[in-house]
Amino acid sequence: MSKTDKQYKHLSMELASAGREFYRRGWVLGTSGNFSMLLARKPLRMCVTASGVEKGELDETNFLELDDNADIIDGFGKPSAETLLHLCIYRHVARARSILHTHSVWGTILSDRYYEQGAIEIEGYEMLKGLSGVSTHEHLERVPVVDNSQDYVALSHVIENVLRENPTCHGIYLRRHGLYTWGETVADARRHIEIFEFLFEVLGRQIK
């Protein structure tokens, strides 16, 4: 096995482990959610979950290697329908090397409640320090909320604009759909999911 093959297997195992844990915690029930890892930027290569796989049973064989056009280089199955959104984030967020996408109850509720406001705003919580680059609980984190769409080409352009307008954000929420967050490693992205889901539940429980 080559060094590249070993790296790919290791990363896909990390993503699969995150997926199984997120399923256990109710954040990617059924076949919802998708996960990816950047393998190279020039030319762009990524691995992403195959479509239709239950995340509670995810393993390292359920990933596809894709190029910059979302064409399959290696693996079996169909890429996630939201692959174009992953590619968009990798192109426009230099610090993104892993992207995780979850569907939680609390996040879904908040995305609907704060859609007209344009973002879920979180401030004053110690757990915010779990986000990369945040060193104080006084930090204000804005999670932009954008309308969901099945037109992923159009949606990727919307997300591109949102990223340009919010260069320091750690995640984006698709209204009534799910959270996209990222990190420099799978572990970073996984931590961001855990931080956001904790804070979403805290905010959600305060709704009267």
C-alpha positions in Angstrom: 0.0 0.0 0.0 1.4 3.4 -1.0 1.8 6.3 1.4 -1.1 8.1 -0.5 -3.3 5.0 -0.1 -2.5 4.7 3.6 -3.4 8.4 4.1 -6.7 8.0 2.2 -7.6 5.0 4.3 -6.7 6.7 7.5 -8.7 9.8 6.7 -11.8 7.8 5.5 -11.7 5.8 8.7 -11.6 9.1 10.7 -14.7 10.4 8.8 -16.5 7.1 9.2 -15.8 7.1 13.0 -17.3 10.7 13.2 -20.3 9.6 11.2 -21.1 6.7 13.4 -20.8 8.9 16.5 -23.0 11.6 15.0 -25.6 9.0 14.2 -25.5 7.7 17.8 -26.1 11.3 19.0 -29.1 11.8 16.6 -27.4 14.3 14.3 -27.4 12.3 11.1 -30.4 9.9 11.3 -31.3 7.7 8.4 -29.1 8.5 5.4 -28.8 12.2 6.2 -25.5 14.1 6.4 -22.3 13.9 4.4 -18.6 14.2 5.2 -15.5 15.0 3.2 -11.8 15.5 3.4 -9.5 17.5 1.1 -6.7 15.3 -0.3 -5.0 18.0 -2.5 -5.7 21.5 -3.6 -3.8 21.6 -7.0 -5.3 19.8 -8.6 -8.2 19.6 -6.2 -9.0 16.1 -4.9 -11.4 15.2 -2.2 -13.0 12.1 -0.7 -16.7 12.3 0.2 -19.4 10.0 1.5 -21.3 8.0 -1.1 -25.0 8.8 -1.3 -27.6 6.7 0.5 -25.4 5.2 3.2 -26.8 5.0 6.7 -24.2 6.9 8.8 -24.6 4.5 11.8 -23.1 1.8 9.5 -20.5 4.0 7.8 -17.0 2.6 7.2 -13.9 3.4 5.1 -15.4 1.7 2.0 -18.3 4.2 1.8 -16.2 7.1 0.4 -15.4 8.2 -3.2 -12.4 10.1 -4.4 -13.5 13.0 -6.7 -11.8 15.6 -8.8 -12.5 19.3 -9.1 -15.4 18.6 -11.5 -17.0 16.1 -9.0 -16.1 13.2 -11.3 -15.2 9.9 -9.6 -11.6 8.9 -9.6 -11.9 6.0 -7.3 -14.6 4.1 -5.3 -18.0 2.7 -5.9 -21.4 4.4 -5.6 -22.9 7.8 -6.3 -21.4 10.9 -4.7 -23.5 12.8 -2.3 -26.0 15.2 -4.0 -24.4 18.1 -2.0 -20.8 17.5 -3.3 -20.9 20.8 -5.1 -21.3 22.6 -1.8 -18.2 20.8 -0.4 -16.2 21.9 -3.5 -17.4 25.4 -3.1 -16.3 25.6 0.6 -12.9 24.1 -0.2 -12.3 26.6 -3.0 -13.2 29.6 -0.8 -12.1 28.7 2.7 -8.3 28.3 2.8 -8.4 26.7 6.3 -11.0 24.1 5.3 -9.5 20.6 4.9 -12.5 18.6 6.2 -16.2 19.4 6.0 -18.9 17.8 8.0 -22.7 18.2 7.5 -25.2 17.3 10.1 -29.0 17.4 10.5 -30.0 18.0 14.2 -33.4 18.9 15.7 -32.2 21.9 17.6 -30.2 23.4 14.6 -33.2 22.9 12.3 -35.5 24.7 14.7 -33.1 27.6 15.1 -32.4 27.9 11.4 -36.1 28.5 10.8 -36.5 30.9 13.8 -33.5 33.1 12.8 -33.8 32.8 9.0 -35.2 36.4 8.6 -32.5 37.7 10.8 -30.0 36.2 8.5 -27.9 34.2 11.0 -27.9 32.3 14.3 -26.0 34.5 16.6 -24.2 33.0 19.6 -22.3 35.1 22.2 -21.1 34.9 25.8 -20.7 31.1 26.2 -17.5 29.4 27.3 -18.0 26.6 24.8 -17.4 29.1 22.0 -13.7 28.7 22.8 -13.8 25.3 21.2 -14.0 27.0 17.8 -10.7 27.4 16.1 -9.2 30.9 16.7 -11.7 31.8 19.4 -10.0 32.7 22.7 -12.8 34.3 24.8 -16.4 33.6 25.7 -17.1 37.2 24.8 -16.8 36.2 21.1 -19.9 36.7 18.8 -20.3 33.8 16.4 -22.6 34.3 13.5 -23.8 31.2 11.7 -25.3 32.5 8.4 -28.7 30.9 7.5 -29.4 30.5 3.8 -32.5 29.1 2.1 -32.4 25.5 1.2 -32.6 24.5 -2.5 -32.3 21.3 -4.6 -30.5 23.4 -7.3 -27.0 22.8 -6.0 -25.3 24.8 -8.7 -27.3 27.9 -7.7 -26.9 27.1 -4.0 -23.2 26.8 -4.3 -23.1 30.4 -5.7 -25.2 31.6 -2.8 -22.8 29.9 -0.4 -19.8 31.5 -2.2 -21.3 34.9 -1.6 -22.0 34.2 2.0 -18.4 33.0 2.6 -17.1 36.2 1.0 -19.3 38.3 3.3 -18.5 36.3 6.4 -14.8 35.3 6.1 -14.4 34.4 9.8 -17.5 32.2 10.2 -17.0 28.6 11.2 -20.2 27.3 9.7 -23.3 27.9 7.5 -26.8 26.6 8.1 -29.2 25.6 5.3 -32.7 26.5 6.5 -34.7 23.5 7.7 -31.9 21.3 6.5 -28.6 21.2 8.2 -25.2 22.6 9.3 -22.0 22.7 7.3 -18.9 23.3 9.3 -15.2 22.7 8.6 -11.7 22.5 10.1 -8.1 22.0 9.2 -8.4 18.4 10.2 -11.2 15.9 10.6 -10.7 16.3 14.4 -11.1 20.1 14.2 -14.3 19.8 12.1 -15.7 17.1 14.4 -15.0 19.4 17.4 -16.8 22.3 15.7 -19.9 20.1 15.1 -19.9 19.1 18.8 -19.5 22.8 19.9 -22.3 24.0 17.6 -24.7 21.3 18.5 -24.2 21.9 22.2 -24.8 25.6 21.7 -27.8 25.1 19.4 -29.4 23.0 22.1 -28.7 25.6 24.7 -30.3 28.3 22.6 -33.2 26.1 21.5 -34.1 25.3 25.1 -34.5 29.0 25.8 -37.2 29.5 23.2 -40.5 30.2 24.7 
